[in-house]
Amino acid sequence: TQDSPVYTAPIRIEDTTTIRAATFALQWPYGKSNRSRVRTLQFVRQTPLPALQLSNKKLIPGLTCELFERFVTIYDRRGFFTGRKNMIPDLDIGLPRLKVRTDGLRLPRIPPLAPRRRQTRAYYRFRGFLHVPVTGTWRFKLHSTGPVYMRLDGHTVIEHNQLYYNSQRDRFGAISLQTGLHRLEIVLCDPVFYRGRYRAVFKDYGHHGTVPIAIYYEKEFRPTLKFLPPGKNSYTDPVAGQLLCDTPQLPLWEITPVRGKQPLAEPGTSAGFILSKYDIAQRLKEISDAYIVYPRDLLTPRKQAPFATEITSVIAANSHRKNTQLHIYRALLYIPVSGIWHFQTDPAGVNQLLIDDVEVQNSRLDGDWPSGAILLQKGYHTFELRLWQSDAYLRFRAPGQTRYSIVPSTLFRLPPTPSQ
């Protein structure tokens, strides 16, 4: 009520308690009531879960990942739709299609086994151990689609198993843990696994029927797990050695890299790219008239000459839906460390990345899944990025690193002689 104590500063809570609160307006001309609804919050004091004693186990970095392909109906056992059915099946029944080690919440990509009309889902079960360096209340932020759950030592930290609100979003949970190792289990779901790697775009031609005119890649679903340690103010990624597993006999799921060529000689000091623009309107018209998917050579200029060539210092988006221009950026890319380099381009766009004339990333309309990785020696390598209906998204991950970062423009140099 208005006679209750007024709090204008943080409330310190040291034990299990229940708080009921409401806000009041001194002047509220929009109704008789000048207060909000009463909100009730319950805070429960937890005893930190004891750490596991695993001195005899050999633990290695990573998690054990099992992939299950299942069809889950939205109806209950009586055939009724209530909207409250648990959409996570019992994964202990039946065998997984794939069982590997991963270096975190990386989803192994394999095609669906069941026909598309079956509309199967993929459930990824990650198991392992979480190393907690400090005793206290740990908060977690899990970014994923639903349904999903996360458990530590058998205690539920995050869970959403219902039919609604399963879009890709952040979900939060907290639990009190002692310093040491704790058993971790996370189940994620890809609700459109049955689509495979393509999403068809159809056009209706009346009595002639509906035909596919293009096939696009689905935007890749990348789950993430972040921690908020006790006494900290921001969520952080797991550090090396914080996620562990006890399955060294399983193969590590990783991208198979292609191999680059020998590095080139030191180029000049001029930074930037050579941008060549090609008009592909006629080729697009031919494709549209034939009612077929875009061919593999759509991003190849063939013997066609560009209608414009310029020198630029940045890579710009070429993503207009009615775009009939193909933009090709050419340069020399400096690789500071020898090893396997991973690259990312716009996963929802139409683009192609070539290094040393080797295809590294392919997000074209009928291409295979991109490798995204290439083995390169230290030095300069030829670089070519082809964009059509694609954002200017280019990131890489250096050997031994776990995070992708934007490729800095300082690593690019103009080729000695421009080639069209």
C-alpha positions in Angstrom: 0.0 0.0 0.0 1.0 3.6 0.0 1.8 3.3 3.7 4.4 0.6 3.0 8.2 1.5 3.1 9.5 3.2 0.0 12.8 1.9 -1.4 14.9 4.0 -3.7 18.2 2.0 -3.4 19.2 -1.6 -3.9 17.7 -4.1 -1.4 20.3 -6.3 0.3 19.1 -9.9 0.6 21.0 -12.3 2.8 18.5 -15.2 3.4 15.5 -16.8 1.9 12.8 -14.2 1.6 9.7 -13.1 -0.4 9.3 -9.6 -1.7 6.0 -8.0 -2.8 6.3 -4.7 -4.5 4.3 -2.2 -6.5 4.8 1.3 -7.9 2.6 4.3 -7.3 2.0 7.5 -9.2 1.1 10.7 -7.3 -0.9 11.9 -10.2 -2.5 9.4 -12.5 -5.3 10.8 -14.8 -5.9 7.6 -16.7 -8.0 5.7 -14.2 -9.1 5.4 -10.6 -6.1 3.2 -9.5 -2.8 5.0 -9.3 -0.6 1.9 -8.7 0.7 -1.0 -10.7 -0.1 -4.7 -10.0 1.7 -6.2 -7.0 4.7 -8.3 -8.1 5.9 -11.2 -6.0 9.5 -12.4 -6.1 10.8 -15.3 -4.0 14.5 -15.5 -3.3 15.9 -18.9 -2.0 19.2 -19.2 -0.3 21.2 -22.1 -1.8 23.9 -24.2 -0.4 26.7 -24.5 -3.0 26.7 -27.9 -4.8 29.8 -29.9 -3.8 32.4 -30.5 -6.5 33.0 -34.0 -8.0 36.0 -36.1 -7.1 37.4 -37.3 -10.4 41.0 -37.8 -9.7 41.1 -41.1 -11.6 39.5 -39.8 -14.8 41.5 -38.4 -17.7 39.8 -35.2 -18.8 40.5 -33.4 -22.0 39.2 -30.0 -23.4 35.8 -30.2 -25.1 32.4 -31.8 -24.8 30.8 -35.0 -25.9 28.1 -34.4 -28.5 25.4 -36.8 -29.5 23.0 -36.0 -32.4 19.5 -37.6 -32.4 17.1 -37.2 -35.3 13.6 -37.5 -34.0 10.0 -36.8 -35.0 8.1 -35.2 -32.2 4.4 -34.5 -32.6 2.7 -31.5 -31.1 -0.2 -33.6 -29.8 -0.4 -35.4 -26.5 -1.0 -39.2 -26.1 -4.7 -38.8 -26.4 -4.3 -36.9 -29.7 -5.2 -33.5 -28.3 -3.4 -30.2 -28.8 -2.9 -28.4 -25.5 0.2 -26.3 -26.2 1.8 -27.7 -23.0 3.4 -30.9 -24.3 7.1 -31.5 -23.4 8.8 -31.2 -26.8 12.1 -32.8 -25.6 11.9 -36.6 -26.1 13.6 -39.2 -23.9 17.1 -39.3 -25.6 18.1 -42.4 -23.6 15.7 -44.5 -25.8 17.4 -45.4 -29.1 20.9 -44.7 -30.4 22.3 -41.3 -31.7 23.1 -40.9 -35.3 26.4 -39.3 -34.5 28.7 -39.2 -31.4 31.8 -37.0 -31.5 33.8 -34.6 -29.4 33.4 -30.9 -30.0 35.4 -27.9 -28.8 32.3 -26.3 -27.2 28.7 -25.9 -28.4 29.5 -26.6 -32.0 26.8 -28.4 -33.9 27.9 -31.2 -36.2 26.3 -30.6 -39.6 25.0 -33.7 -41.3 22.0 -34.1 -43.7 18.7 -35.4 -42.4 18.1 -39.2 -42.9 14.2 -39.1 -42.9 12.4 -37.6 -45.9 11.6 -33.9 -45.8 7.9 -34.5 -45.4 8.6 -36.3 -42.1 9.7 -32.9 -40.6 12.2 -34.4 -38.2 14.1 -32.4 -35.6 17.7 -32.7 -34.5 18.4 -32.9 -30.8 22.0 -32.3 -29.7 23.0 -33.6 -26.3 26.3 -32.2 -24.9 27.8 -33.8 -21.9 31.0 -33.1 -20.0 32.3 -31.2 -17.0 32.4 -27.6 -16.0 35.4 -26.3 -14.0 34.3 -23.7 -11.5 37.3 -21.6 -10.2 35.4 -19.7 -7.5 32.7 -20.8 -5.0 29.5 -18.8 -5.3 26.4 -18.2 -7.4 27.2 -18.6 -11.1 24.8 -17.2 -13.7 24.5 -18.6 -17.2 23.3 -17.2 -20.5 22.5 -19.8 -23.1 21.8 -18.5 -26.6 19.9 -21.0 -28.7 16.6 -22.1 -30.2 14.2 -24.1 -28.2 13.3 -26.5 -26.7 16.4 -26.5 -24.6 17.6 -27.4 -21.1 20.8 -27.2 -19.1 21.7 -29.2 -16.0 24.6 -29.2 -13.6 25.1 -32.2 -11.3 21.5 -33.2 -12.2 20.0 -29.9 -11.1 18.1 -27.9 -13.7 19.6 -24.5 -14.4 17.8 -23.6 -17.6 14.8 -25.3 -19.1 12.2 -24.5 -21.8 10.5 -27.6 -23.2 7.2 -26.1 -24.3 5.8 -25.6 -27.8 5.8 -21.8 -27.9 8.6 -19.2 -27.6 11.2 -21.4 -29.2 12.8 -18.7 -31.4 16.6 -18.1 -31.1 17.1 -16.0 -28.0 19.0 -15.7 -24.8 17.9 -17.8 -21.8 19.2 -17.3 -18.3 19.7 -19.4 -15.2 21.7 -19.4 -11.9 23.0 -22.0 -9.4 25.4 -22.0 -6.5 28.5 -24.1 -7.0 31.6 -25.0 -5.0 35.1 -24.7 -6.6 36.0 -27.7 -8.7 34.4 -29.9 -11.4 30.6 -30.2 -11.9 28.8 -32.5 -14.4 27.3 -30.6 -17.3 24.5 -31.6 -19.6 22.9 -29.4 -22.3 20.3 -30.4 -24.8 19.6 -28.1 -27.8 17.1 -28.6 -30.7 17.2 -27.6 -34.3 13.5 -27.5 -35.1 14.0 -27.3 -38.9 16.6 -30.0 -39.3 14.4 -31.7 -41.9 15.1 -28.8 -44.3 18.7 -29.9 -44.7 21.0 -27.2 -46.0 18.6 -25.6 -48.4 15.4 -23.5 -48.3 13.6 -23.4 -51.6 11.9 -20.3 -52.9 8.9 -21.1 -55.1 6.9 -19.1 -57.7 3.3 -19.7 -58.6 2.6 -19.9 -62.3 -1.2 -20.5 -62.0 -2.4 -23.6 -64.0 1.3 -24.3 -64.9 1.9 -25.2 -61.2 4.4 -24.0 -58.6 8.1 -24.4 -59.4 11.3 -23.6 -57.5 13.1 -20.6 -58.8 16.0 -20.4 -56.3 17.4 -22.3 -53.4 19.1 -20.5 -50.5 21.2 -21.6 -47.6 19.5 -21.5 -44.2 21.2 -19.1 -41.9 23.4 -21.2 -39.7 22.3 -21.6 -36.1 25.2 -21.0 -33.7 24.5 -21.6 -30.0 26.6 -19.9 -27.4 27.1 -20.3 -23.6 28.4 -17.5 -21.4 29.1 -17.2 -17.7 28.7 -14.5 -15.1 31.0 -15.5 -12.2 30.3 -14.3 -8.6 31.1 -10.6 -8.1 31.4 -9.8 -11.8 29.2 -7.5 -13.9 29.4 -8.9 -17.4 29.0 -12.3 -19.1 32.2 -13.9 -20.6 32.9 -16.9 -22.8 34.4 -20.1 -21.3 38.1 -20.0 -21.0 40.5 -22.7 -22.1 40.1 -25.8 -19.9 36.8 -24.8 -18.4 34.7 -27.2 -20.5 36.1 -30.8 -20.2 35.0 -34.3 -21.2 36.2 -37.9 -20.5 35.8 -39.3 -24.0 39.3 -39.0 -25.6 38.5 -42.1 -27.8 35.9 -40.2 -29.8 36.9 -38.3 -32.9 37.0 -34.5 -32.8 34.4 -32.8 -35.0 36.2 -30.2 -37.0 36.2 -28.5 -40.4 38.5 -30.2 -42.9 40.8 -27.5 -44.3 41.7 -27.1 -47.9 45.4 -26.3 -48.7 46.7 -23.0 -50.0 49.7 -22.3 -52.2 53.2 -21.0 -51.4 53.1 -17.3 -50.2 53.9 -14.6 -52.7 56.8 -12.1 -52.7 56.5 -8.9 -50.6 54.1 -6.6 -52.5 54.1 -2.8 -52.6 52.9 -0.6 -49.8 49.6 0.4 -51.3 46.7 -0.9 -49.3 43.2 -1.6 -50.6 41.3 -3.7 -53.1 40.6 -3.7 -56.8 36.8 -3.8 -57.2 35.5 -5.1 -60.5 31.7 -4.8 -61.3 30.0 -7.1 -63.7 26.5 -6.9 -65.1 24.8 -10.3 -64.9 21.2 -9.2 -65.8 21.1 -11.3 -68.9 22.3 -14.4 -67.1 19.7 -13.9 -64.4 17.0 -13.5 -67.1 18.1 -16.8 -68.7 17.9 -18.6 -65.3 14.5 -17.1 -64.5 13.1 -18.1 -67.9 14.3 -21.7 -67.4 12.8 -22.0 -63.9 15.9 -23.7 -62.5 18.1 -23.1 -59.5 21.1 -20.8 -59.9 24.1 -22.6 -61.4 27.5 -23.0 -59.8 29.1 -20.5 -62.2 26.8 -17.6 -61.4 29.6 -15.9 -59.5 32.2 -16.6 -62.2 32.6 -13.7 -64.6 33.7 -16.0 -67.4 35.3 -14.0 -70.3 33.0 -11.1 -69.6 34.7 -7.7 -69.1 33.7 -5.6 -66.1 31.7 -2.5 -66.8 33.6 -0.6 -64.0 36.8 -1.1 -62.1 38.0 1.0 -59.2 40.3 0.9 -56.2 38.7 0.9 -52.8 39.8 0.6 -49.2 36.7 -1.2 -47.9 34.4 -4.1 -48.8 30.8 -2.8 -49.1 27.5 -4.7 -49.1 26.0 -5.7 -52.4 22.7 -7.0 -51.0 19.8 -5.3 -52.9 17.2 -7.9 -53.7 16.8 -6.7 -57.3 20.5 -6.5 -57.7 22.0 -7.4 -61.1 25.6 -6.6 -60.4 28.3 -9.0 -59.4 31.1 -7.4 -57.3 34.5 -9.0 -57.1 37.2 -7.7 -54.7 40.8 -8.7 -55.4 43.8 -8.1 -53.2 46.8 -9.8 -51.5 46.1 -11.0 -48.0 48.9 -11.1 -45.5 48.9 -14.2 -43.2 51.0 -13.4 -40.1 51.2 -17.0 -38.7 51.4 -20.4 -40.6 48.6 -22.8 -39.8 44.9 -23.5 -40.4 42.9 -20.3 -40.8 39.0 -20.3 -40.6 36.9 -17.8 -42.5 33.3 -16.7 -42.3 31.2 -14.8 -44.9 27.6 -13.7 -44.9 25.9 -17.1 -44.2 22.5 -15.9 -45.6 23.9 -14.2 -48.7 25.3 -15.3 -52.0 29.0 -15.1 -52.0 32.2 -16.9 -52.6 35.7 -16.6 -51.0 38.8 -17.8 -52.9 42.4 -17.7 -51.5 45.2 -18.8 -53.8 42.5 -19.6 -56.3 41.1 -22.2 -53.9 37.5 -22.0 -52.8 37.4 -21.6 -49.0 33.8 -20.4 -48.4 30.8 -20.9 -50.6 27.4 -19.5 -49.8 26.0 -19.8 -53.3 22.5 -21.0 -54.1 23.3 -24.6 -55.0 26.8 -25.1 -53.6 28.0 -27.6 -51.0 28.5 -26.8 -47.4 31.6 -24.5 -47.2 34.8 -25.9 -45.6 35.5 -22.5 -44.2 39.2 -23.4 -43.4 42.4 -23.3 -45.4 46.0 -24.3 -44.5 48.3 -21.2 -45.2 51.9 -20.4 -44.7 53.1 -17.0 -43.4 53.2 -14.4 -46.1 51.0 -12.9 -48.8 48.3 -14.9 -50.7 45.9 -14.0 -53.5 42.5 -13.0 -52.2 39.2 -12.8 -54.1 35.8 -12.2 -52.6 32.7 -12.4 -54.9 29.5 -10.8 -53.7 26.0 -10.9 -55.1 23.0 -10.2 -52.8 25.4 -10.5 -49.8 26.4 -8.3 -46.9 30.0 -7.3 -46.4 30.6 -9.9 -43.7 34.2 -11.2 -43.5 35.8 -12.7 -40.4 38.6 -15.1 -39.6 39.9 -17.2 -36.8 43.7 -17.6 -36.4 45.4 -21.0 -35.6 44.9 -21.9 -31.9 42.2 -19.3 -31.4 38.6 -19.9 -30.5 37.0 -16.6 -31.5 36.3 -15.0 -34.9 37.3 -11.4 -35.5 36.9 -8.9 -38.3 39.7 -9.2 -40.9 41.5 -5.8 -40.5 42.0 -3.8 -43.7 45.7 -3.4 -42.8 46.3 -7.0 -43.9 45.3 -6.3 -47.5 47.6 -4.9 -50.3 46.9 -4.1 -53.9 48.1 -6.7 -56.4 51.3 -5.6 -58.3 49.3 -5.6 -61.6 45.5 -5.4 -61.7 43.9 -8.4 -63.4 40.4 -8.4 -64.6 
